[in-house]
Amino acid sequence: MSRNLKAILLLIMGTALASGFMHHLVSPEVMNFERLHIFLFNLCSGGTTLIYFTEDRPFLSRQACLFLALSLTFTVCAFMQWYGPTLVLPLFLAIIVERVRVTHFGSFLPWDLFSGKETVSRKFHQAALCCLSLGLLQSAFVVLNNVYMHWLTFEKLKLDTFFLGFSFPLSLISMSVIFSLMKQNVPPLTPLLQEAAFWIINLGVIIFFLLILARLFLPQVGIASILFGTVGLILYLYWHQGIRLQQKTFLTSGILFLLITSITGIAYILLAFSADYDPHRALPLLRLHAFTALYGWNLSGLVVIIRRRDFPLRLHSQKVIFLHWLTVLILCPLGYFFPLVAILAVLAYLRLLQILFFKSGQVDKAFVSAEDSTLTV
């Protein structure tokens, strides 16, 4: 990836995090920056990186550049509540994503997801593209329903709640990267466990979203617990079957972020359905959940994709991982409530991105594998 594109992504991601703290300067009743916070990271940075990764070119193609431009336009329109363009722009964005998917995987209908011959990493990759295009189409429907037509009424089917769904494709592509870096010669049971993990993650999240809309308590806890167990299984598989490359320690750190995300998610469900539930008291837990999901887990996969042509480099550095955890687990959640800490969080995050995107550093030869570290998913 070119330095210019890395700089653009750094600027977008940095603006995304800063937008999450803008309530300290501007009241949400006057202007709500939450959509910028979500869209700039998930859709603009994440979606563009997903297309860049799929096309496998040193530079962004014309349609990838078009996706970035339209996604930024979509983000601004959603932020300004100009809902007319938000009905049309997702359709064009979904067309771009589907063109990229069909070109790479060779079929309009994703039959390979059901094929026993297809690797799990490629299944996660194609599922990420499918979820991105479907999410874009569904976002247009949600705008049409909630703003104009009012066909369906669900308490949880709010625009801001739904827009968080753009995080799922990033989670899937991160899974794709992790499974692509596992050994090929494995015990007979391992491929079955990998296949089971793929279907539990995908079907589990879809079912979980439907249960949220239906506000069903026990099924939500059940599905969330199954997803937590599946993430634990993936950590076990990657720990034992992951190729000993420089990416492994950093991606393992990302999976640990996902485990924390799962735990905080279950805790929030239990709190939300409790008799003395208070949204204000639950806000710290919700913020911790959101920050670990976006800037912990999802960022881990995106960084490995963005730097995929630059290895070997020190992504496993203890200092880098410590700064990542300090920023995401402590500074960001505290920054949501304290303005001075928010400034520290943004500065630490920008420093982290600068290191992750641009710094090569001295290679620790103990982590250099004889195998090619180029991702081919």
WOCORCOR-V555004 format. One record per backbone hydrogen bond with DSSP energy under -1.0 kcal/mol. CO is the residue of the C=O (numbers start at 0). NH is the residue of the N-H. If there is no record, write none. Layout:
BEGIN
[[CO	NH] [CO	NH]]
END
This chain:
BEGIN
[[1	5] [2	6] [3	7] [4	8] [5	9] [6	10] [7	11] [8	12] [9	13] [10	14] [11	15] [12	16] [13	17] [14	18] [17	20] [18	21] [20	23] [21	24] [21	25] [26	29] [26	30] [32	36] [33	37] [34	38] [35	39] [37	41] [38	42] [38	43] [39	44] [40	45] [43	47] [44	48] [45	49] [46	50] [47	51] [48	52] [49	53] [50	54] [51	55] [60	64] [61	65] [62	66] [63	67] [64	68] [65	69] [66	70] [67	71] [68	72] [69	73] [70	74] [71	75] [72	76] [73	77] [74	78] [75	79] [76	81] [80	82] [83	86] [84	88] [87	90] [87	91] [88	92] [89	93] [90	94] [91	95] [92	96] [93	97] [94	98] [95	99] [96	100] [97	101] [98	102] [99	103] [100	104] [101	105] [108	110] [109	112] [110	113] [111	114] [118	122] [119	123] [120	124] [121	125] [122	126] [123	127] [124	128] [125	129] [126	130] [127	131] [128	132] [129	133] [130	134] [131	135] [132	136] [133	137] [134	138] [135	139] [136	140] [137	141] [138	142] [139	143] [140	144] [141	145] [142	146] [143	147] [143	148] [144	149] [155	157] [157	161] [158	162] [161	164] [162	165] [163	166] [164	167] [166	170] [167	171] [168	172] [169	173] [170	174] [171	175] [172	176] [173	177] [174	178] [175	179] [178	181] [180	242] [183	185] [186	189] [188	192] [189	193] [190	194] [191	195] [192	196] [193	197] [194	198] [195	199] [196	200] [197	201] [198	202] [199	203] [200	204] [201	205] [202	206] [203	207] [204	208] [205	209] [206	210] [207	211] [208	212] [209	213] [210	215] [215	219] [216	220] [217	221] [218	222] [219	223] [220	224] [221	225] [222	226] [223	227] [224	228] [225	229] [226	230] [227	231] [228	232] [229	233] [230	234] [231	235] [232	236] [233	237] [234	238] [235	239] [236	240] [237	241] [240	182] [242	244] [244	247] [246	250] [247	251] [248	252] [249	253] [250	254] [251	255] [252	256] [253	257] [254	258] [255	259] [256	260] [257	261] [258	262] [259	263] [260	264] [261	265] [262	266] [263	267] [264	268] [265	269] [266	270] [267	271] [268	272] [270	273] [273	276] [277	281] [281	285] [282	286] [283	287] [284	288] [285	289] [286	290] [287	291] [288	292] [289	293] [290	294] [291	296] [292	297] [295	299] [296	300] [297	301] [298	302] [299	303] [300	304] [301	305] [302	306] [304	307] [306	309] [312	314] [313	316] [316	320] [317	321] [318	322] [319	323] [320	324] [321	325] [322	326] [323	327] [324	328] [325	329] [325	330] [326	331] [329	333] [330	334] [331	335] [333	336] [333	337] [337	341] [338	342] [339	343] [340	344] [341	345] [342	346] [343	347] [344	348] [345	349] [346	350] [347	351] [348	352] [349	353] [350	354] [351	355] [352	356] [353	357] [354	358] [359	313] [363	366]]
END
